[in-house]
């Protein structure tokens, strides 16, 4: 029999296990943006990506005031750090496409 984890007081610890389905749904904002751009096949602005990601249920803002600005910053950082290996490319001012 497998050993179970116990607390200091001798009672068994309560542990949560996420199902594979729940893990698959938890996308980061960058992953969700890449998925949206791949599905549409067209360049989009960050505000449009946020709206689409929220509507499709891929990602929602955890309460930030400017999620589009945060996404813009994350995308430009990925482009600058990864270069040609980045998932995104800048097509126009404020618009990005999937590579």
C-alpha positions as CSV (number, residue, x, y, z in Angstrom):
1,X,0.0,0.0,0.0
2,X,1.3,3.5,-0.8
3,X,2.3,5.7,2.0
4,X,0.0,8.7,2.5
5,X,1.2,12.1,3.6
6,X,0.3,13.0,7.1
7,X,0.3,16.3,9.0
8,X,2.2,16.8,12.3
9,X,-1.0,16.1,14.2
10,X,-1.3,12.7,12.6
11,X,-4.2,13.5,10.4
12,X,-3.9,12.9,6.7
13,X,-3.1,16.0,4.5
14,X,-5.6,17.2,2.1
15,X,-4.1,17.3,-1.4
16,X,-5.7,18.6,-4.6
17,X,-5.1,16.9,-7.9
18,X,-5.9,18.7,-11.1
19,X,-7.2,16.6,-13.9
20,X,-5.5,16.6,-17.3
21,X,-8.4,18.5,-18.7
22,X,-8.1,21.3,-16.1
23,X,-4.3,21.6,-16.7
24,X,-4.9,21.9,-20.5
25,X,-7.3,24.8,-20.0
26,X,-4.9,26.9,-18.0
27,X,-3.0,28.8,-20.7
28,X,-0.8,31.7,-20.2
29,X,-1.7,35.0,-21.9
30,X,1.1,34.5,-24.4
31,X,0.1,30.9,-25.2
32,X,-3.5,32.0,-25.6
33,X,-2.5,34.9,-27.8
34,X,-0.4,32.5,-30.0
35,X,-3.4,30.2,-30.3
36,X,-5.8,33.0,-31.2
37,X,-3.4,34.3,-33.9
38,X,-2.9,30.8,-35.3
39,X,-6.7,30.3,-35.5
40,X,-7.5,33.6,-37.2
41,X,-4.4,33.7,-39.5
42,X,-4.5,37.5,-39.5
43,X,-2.6,40.2,-37.6
44,X,-4.4,41.5,-34.6
45,X,-3.9,44.3,-32.0
46,X,-3.5,43.3,-28.4
47,X,-6.9,44.6,-27.4
48,X,-8.5,42.4,-30.0
49,X,-6.5,39.4,-28.9
50,X,-7.6,39.9,-25.2
51,X,-11.2,40.2,-26.3
52,X,-11.0,37.0,-28.4
53,X,-9.1,35.1,-25.7
54,X,-11.7,36.0,-23.2
55,X,-14.7,35.2,-25.5
56,X,-13.3,31.8,-26.4
57,X,-12.4,31.0,-22.7
58,X,-8.7,30.5,-23.3
59,X,-7.6,33.1,-20.8
60,X,-9.1,35.9,-18.7
61,X,-7.4,38.7,-16.9
62,X,-7.0,38.0,-13.2
63,X,-8.1,41.6,-12.4
64,X,-5.4,43.7,-14.0
65,X,-6.4,47.2,-15.3
66,X,-4.4,47.0,-18.5
67,X,-4.2,43.4,-19.8
68,X,-3.7,44.6,-23.4
69,X,-0.6,46.6,-22.4
70,X,0.8,43.7,-20.4
71,X,0.3,41.4,-23.4
72,X,1.9,43.9,-25.7
73,X,4.9,44.1,-23.4
74,X,5.2,40.3,-23.1
75,X,5.0,39.8,-26.9
76,X,7.6,42.4,-27.7
77,X,9.9,40.9,-25.0
78,X,9.5,37.4,-26.6
79,X,10.3,38.9,-30.0
80,X,13.4,40.6,-28.7
81,X,14.7,37.7,-26.6
82,X,14.0,34.8,-28.9
83,X,14.5,36.6,-32.3
84,X,13.7,34.3,-35.2
85,X,12.5,31.5,-32.9
86,X,9.7,33.8,-31.5
87,X,6.1,32.7,-32.0
88,X,5.1,36.3,-33.0
89,X,6.1,38.9,-35.5
90,X,5.3,42.5,-35.6
91,X,3.4,43.4,-38.8
92,X,2.4,47.0,-38.2
93,X,2.3,49.5,-35.4
94,X,0.6,47.7,-32.5
95,X,-0.3,44.6,-34.6
96,X,1.2,41.1,-34.4
97,X,0.9,37.9,-36.3
98,X,1.9,34.3,-35.7
99,X,5.1,33.2,-37.4
